[in-house]
């Protein structure tokens, strides 16, 4: 089954877990006010990345496994196909300010519901960037040059930075070549060498790799690199020395370790002010997260 917005359903499916029979202790139910329901829905919308809150439906609350806790089923509806639904089990505390999504095993605060990665452990200096440093939104992309979805996303993220949200977002590139791809790591090293020689040329070099993705293989990768080097006015001797050296390779490995540290496991993955968004920038989920962050930034001023 093909889903237009896979991030929503991957996250939702990962949240579904049957309640253990060991937690069947009876407890009296308590009423949940409509204001609490609204707060819960708003928080779930952000945690599960649901662009339209109308596609998130709360079931009636019932007794939770412990005193002062309520339990309810939350249904996510695919707007492209209303027949596709996913149910998520949610437990709430007595005042409805914190809740637990089954299988995530993380207590969520309705005042700060976003599932943010810890960016402090990431190396973000001396990387390829687009957009102003003063932008209120920072988007970190983990990409793979042999990934077809990354190729599709590349032109879209450039449009996001240079047009759709011009001046309001900054993009930071992080290499995440997957082990299943035969030449992705060497392609990343070459692109990093182009960046070291001329930072502005990185994006042209990357665009060339994606453009020729279906033609490139481990045997002809170097020929393509040499062609790009010449066409972009880069120095061939400096490129050779860099590719054979350790600096660029070490930086690619550093990016890989950074991604693994925050549980990146697919490409492209974007972190929008730390919020993971998997998939294409043209998706409604991507716009929902960026727009929400811009509103929050504006509200905090």
N, C-alpha and C positions, 0 to 999 in steps of 0.2 A: 504494500500500500504506500503510495507516495503522498507525503504531507508537504504542503507549501511552506509551512512554518515549523520545521522540525524541532527547533529549540524548545518551543512551548511543550510539545508532546513528549520529547525525551525527558525534560525535567519533570513533567507531571507523572509520566509512567514510572520514573525513578522514585516517586514519592508514595506509591501505593504499597501498603503492607497490611496483611490481616492482623488484627489485634490478638495477641497471645491469650490462650485460655486461662493462663495463670493470672491475667490481669482482669478477671471477671468479677471482682469485688463490687457489690451493689452499693450505690450511693444515690441520694435523692437528687432529682433534677432541679435546676433553677432556671428562672426565666432570663432570657437575654434581650436587652432593650434594642430597639431598632438602631439607635446611635452606635451601639457596640457592634452590631452586624455591619454597619457601614464602615466602621474603622477596620474590622476584620477583613472585609472584602478589599478595601483599599490596600491593606498590608499584603494580602495574598496576591493581589494584582502585581505588585512590585516583586515579591519574592519569586513568583512563578512566571513572571514576564508575560502577562496577558495584556495585549494592547487595548482591547475593548472590555471594560469591566462588565458589560452586559453578557459576555460569554463566560462569566464566572457565577455560578449559582450555589447559594448556601442551602443546605438541607436543614431541617429543624434540629435544634439541639436536644441531646438526650443525656442520660447519666454517664459520666465518665468512670474510669476504673478506680478513681480515688475521690474522697470527699472534697468538694469545692472545685471539681473539674467537670467540664462538659465535653461531650463528643458529638461531632457532626460530620456528615459527608459533604464534600464540596465537589461539584461537577463542573468540568471544563468542556466547553462545546467548541468544536471546530467551525468557525464562521463560513469556511468554504464548503463544508459538508455537515450540516446540523445533525446528521445521523451518527457522526463520529463523536464519541464522548469519552472522557476519562474521569474517573472518580478518585479523589484524594481524601484521606482520612485526617481530620484535624482535631486536636485536643486543645481546649482553652482553659485558662485559669478563671477564678471566680469573677474578676472585674473585666475580663476580656482584653487585657492589655498585653498579654503574652500568650503565644500559642505554639504548639508543637505539630510539625507535619510528619506523619508516620514515615519512617525509614530515613528521613533526613537526620533524626536525632539531634536537632538543634532548636533551642528555644529562640523564638523570634519575637522581637520587641516591635509592637505596632508603631512606635515612634521612630524606629530606624530599621525598616524591614528588608532593605536591599541586601542581597547576598554578595557582599564585596570581597574580593581577593585582597590579601595583604600586600600592598605594593612596595612596602619598605624593604622586602627581601629581593626585589627585582633590580637588575642593573639597567638603568635607563639613560645614563650619560653616554655620550659618544656613540649614539645610534642615529640611523637615518630618520629624519623627521620632515613633516609637512605642516604648515600652519604656524601661527604666531605662538611664541612662548607664553604670552600673556592670556591666551585663550582660556575661558572658564572650564572647558571640557577637554580632558586628555583621553585620547583613544589609543590603546596599545594593541597592535595587531600581531598575533603569532601566525606566521605564514610559512608555506612550503612551496617552492618553485615548481614542483612536479605535481602539485595538487590541482586538479581541474576546477574545483570549487574556488580555490584561491585565485586562479586566473580570472574567473568571472567576477570575483569580489574586488579585484585590484582596481579596475576602472571605476567601479562603483564607489569605493572608498575615496578615490581621488576626487570624484564629483562631490561627495559629502564634504570634503575638506575645502575644495577650491570653489564650490558653488553653493550647494544646499545650505551649509552652515558656515559659510566663509567668515573668517575672523573669530568664530566662536568655538572652534575645535582645533586641537593640535593632535597630529598622528605620530606615534612612535612605532617604528618597525622592529620586530623581534623575530629572528629566524627560528623555525621549528621544523626542520626536515625530518619527516617520518622515516623509520627504518625500512618500511616496505618500498620506498622509492629509491631507485638505483643511483640516480645522479643528483638528487635534491641537495645533499650536503655539499658536494663540490660546487654546485651552482650557487649555493649560499655563500661559500667562501669567495668565489669569484666576484659576486655582487658586493660583498663586504670590501674586497680589494678595490673595486671601482669607487666605492664610497670613501675609502681612505685617501685615494688620490684626488677625488673631486666629489664632495658630498652631494652636489646638485645632480651629478651624473648617475647616482644610484638608482633613481626612479626610472630613468631611461633604460638603464641596464636591466633592471627588474622587468620593465615592460617588454623588452626584447625577449627575455627568457620565457615569459608567459605567452607571448605571441607565437613563439616557435616551439612551444611545449610539446606538441604532438610529433615534431620532427626530431627532437633531441633524444639521444641515447648515450650511454656511457662512452661509446666508441667515438662519437662525433661531437661530444660536448666541448672539447677544447677548441675545435675548429669554429664553433659558434662563438665561444668566448673571444677568440682572436678577431673574428669579424666585428663583434660589438666594440671591442677595444679600439679598433681602427676607425669605425664609423663615428664613435663618440669622442674622438680626439684624445684618447687616453694614451699614456706612454706604455708601449708593449714591454719594455725591459722592467719597468716598475711593477707592472701587472705580474710578470713571470716571477719576480723575486718575492712578491707578496703571496702568490698562490703556493709557492714552494716553501714559504716561511711558516711561522707558527702563530703570528699575531692574529690574523683573520680567522684562522681555524679555531684558536682559543676563544675568540669572541662568539663564534657560532656555537661552540660547546657551552659557553656560559649562558647563552640564550636558551639552549635546550634544557639545561639544569634549572634555570629560572622557571620555565614553563612546567617542568615536572614538579617543582616545589609547590606550585599552586594548582596542581592536578589538571593541567592542560593535557588533553588526550586526543584532540581532533583539530583539523585546520579547515578553514580559517576560524580562529577564535579571537574575538575582540573584547577588550576590557574598557568599558566606558566609565571613566572615573572609578575604575576598579570593579565594575559590575560585569560579569562574564556574559557575553552575547555570542552564541554560536550560529553561524550561517551568514547570509548575505546582507550587506548594508541597505539593500533595497527593501528589506522585509519591514512589515509594520512593527515588529518587535524592536528592531533597531531604532526606528523613529520614536517609538514610545519611550525607550530608555533615554535617548539623547534629549528629547523634549522635556521629559520629567526632570532630568538633571539640570537643564537650563532654567526651568521654573524654580527648582529648589535653590539654585545659585542666586537667582533674582530675589527670591523671597527672603534670603538670609542677609541681604544688604540693607 
